[in-house]
């Protein structure tokens, strides 16, 4: 198996979480399989999540932590984002990271467009994986919400900047998991991580 450079972003804002534990399981298995791994925990980052200026001309300077996240993404061949679903979307601090860090000129090019008329992505050549944690049953998420959050993070964020394909692994019923479920999820993440998938 070809060794890969993997960047993992634990997108849970708390220091201890199921999201973080599963992301760490992925990281440990990937390292054990010989992959190069860099991992960042959102709760360790200090930055202003508010874009502030609301335009691309006078951009707010990136804090060192956000600059490091961008450098790690640029270094990587595979990007993993582990995140809970809160109120149907991303935690505010994680959304703020994307708002602040994924800017034109560095991650997409508004002056050049694709055949669809969209800004040209600048982070091509990387694949992705989302580890998504929620209480909502998968069937309900698909039928009632039309996988809205998956569409957002998979297509409108990661694939928009060129990280594709992005595969999604869902972990449902996470607030009150059934007996043995957490061990199963940790093992599942380890299996995916060993394959750098």
C-alpha positions in Angstrom: 0.0 0.0 0.0 1.3 3.5 -0.9 2.0 5.6 2.1 0.1 8.9 2.2 0.4 12.3 3.9 -2.8 12.7 6.0 -4.1 15.8 7.7 -6.8 15.2 10.3 -8.9 18.0 11.8 -10.9 17.1 14.9 -13.7 19.6 14.5 -15.2 19.2 17.9 -14.7 22.4 20.0 -14.5 20.5 23.4 -11.2 19.1 24.7 -12.8 15.7 25.3 -15.4 14.2 23.0 -16.5 11.1 21.1 -15.6 12.9 17.9 -12.0 13.4 19.1 -11.7 9.8 20.3 -12.7 8.4 17.0 -10.5 10.8 15.1 -7.6 9.8 17.3 -8.3 6.1 16.5 -8.1 6.9 12.8 -4.8 8.8 13.4 -3.2 6.0 15.4 -4.1 3.3 12.9 -2.8 5.4 10.0 0.5 6.0 11.7 0.8 2.3 12.6 0.2 1.5 8.9 3.2 3.8 7.9 1.3 6.9 6.8 2.5 10.3 7.7 -0.1 12.0 9.9 -0.6 15.5 11.2 -3.6 16.1 13.5 -5.1 19.3 14.7 -7.7 19.6 17.4 -10.1 22.5 17.0 -10.3 23.1 20.7 -6.5 23.9 20.8 -6.8 26.7 18.2 -7.1 30.4 19.1 -8.6 32.5 16.4 -11.4 34.9 15.7 -14.1 32.8 13.8 -15.9 36.0 12.5 -14.8 36.9 9.0 -15.5 40.5 10.0 -14.9 42.5 6.9 -17.4 40.7 4.8 -15.4 41.1 1.6 -12.3 39.7 -0.2 -10.5 43.0 -0.7 -9.6 43.9 2.9 -9.1 40.4 4.4 -8.5 39.9 8.1 -4.9 38.6 8.6 -4.8 34.9 9.5 -3.8 34.0 13.0 -0.7 31.6 13.1 -3.0 28.7 14.0 -5.1 29.2 10.8 -2.0 29.6 8.7 -0.7 26.3 10.1 -4.0 24.5 9.2 -3.7 25.8 5.6 -0.1 24.6 5.4 -1.1 21.2 6.7 -3.8 20.9 4.1 -1.4 22.0 1.4 1.1 19.4 2.7 -1.4 16.6 2.7 -2.6 14.1 0.1 -5.7 13.1 2.2 -7.8 15.4 4.4 -10.0 14.0 7.2 -12.5 16.2 9.0 -14.3 14.8 12.1 -17.3 16.8 13.2 -20.5 16.6 15.2 -23.7 17.9 13.7 -25.2 20.6 15.9 -28.6 22.1 15.0 -28.3 20.6 11.5 -24.9 22.1 10.7 -21.3 22.5 11.7 -20.2 23.7 15.2 -19.8 27.5 14.9 -16.0 27.5 15.6 -15.4 24.9 12.8 -17.6 26.9 10.4 -15.6 29.9 11.4 -12.3 28.1 10.6 -13.6 27.4 7.1 -14.9 31.0 6.7 -11.5 32.5 7.7 -9.0 30.0 6.2 -10.5 28.9 2.9 -10.1 32.2 1.0 -9.7 33.1 -2.7 -6.2 33.2 -4.0 -5.1 30.4 -1.7 -7.9 27.8 -1.9 -10.0 28.8 -4.9 -9.6 31.3 -7.8 -12.5 33.7 -8.6 -10.7 35.1 -11.6 -10.6 31.7 -13.3 -13.7 29.5 -13.6 -14.6 25.9 -14.3 -16.9 24.8 -17.1 -19.8 25.2 -14.7 -18.8 28.8 -14.1 -17.6 28.2 -10.5 -14.3 29.5 -9.2 -11.4 27.2 -10.0 -10.3 25.1 -7.1 -6.7 25.4 -5.9 -6.4 22.4 -3.6 -6.8 19.7 -6.2 -4.9 16.4 -6.0 -6.2 15.6 -2.5 -8.9 13.2 -1.4 -11.1 13.6 1.7 -13.0 11.8 4.4 -15.7 13.2 6.7 -16.4 11.5 10.0 -19.9 12.8 10.9 -21.5 12.3 14.3 -25.1 13.0 15.0 -28.2 11.8 17.0 -30.3 11.8 13.8 -30.9 8.4 12.3 -29.4 8.1 8.9 -32.7 7.3 7.1 -34.3 10.4 8.7 -31.3 12.5 7.8 -31.7 11.5 4.1 -35.5 11.7 3.8 -36.3 14.7 5.9 -33.1 16.8 5.7 -31.9 15.6 2.3 -28.4 15.2 3.7 -28.1 19.0 4.0 -25.0 19.0 6.2 -23.3 16.3 4.1 -23.9 18.4 1.0 -22.5 21.4 2.7 -19.2 20.0 4.0 -18.6 17.5 1.2 -19.6 19.5 -1.9 -19.9 23.1 -0.9 -16.7 23.3 1.2 -14.2 20.5 0.6 -14.9 19.6 -3.0 -15.4 23.3 -3.8 -11.7 23.9 -3.1 -10.6 20.8 -5.0 -10.5 18.1 -2.3 -12.2 15.2 -4.0 -13.6 12.7 -3.9 -14.8 13.1 -0.3 -16.3 10.1 1.3 -18.6 10.4 4.4 -18.8 8.0 7.3 -21.8 8.6 9.5 -22.1 7.7 13.2 -25.7 8.0 14.4 -27.2 7.9 17.8 -24.1 9.3 19.4 -25.6 11.1 22.5 -26.9 7.8 23.8 -25.1 5.0 22.0 -26.2 1.4 22.2 -24.0 -1.0 24.1 -20.8 -1.7 22.2 -21.5 1.0 19.6 -18.6 3.2 20.6 -16.1 0.4 20.5 -17.5 -0.5 17.0 -17.1 3.1 15.8 -13.5 3.3 17.1 -12.6 0.1 15.4 -14.3 1.2 12.2 -12.3 4.5 12.2 -9.1 2.5 12.8 -9.8 0.3 9.8 -10.4 3.3 7.6 -7.3 5.0 8.9 -5.0 2.1 8.3 -6.1 2.3 4.6 -5.8 6.1 4.5 -9.3 6.1 3.1 
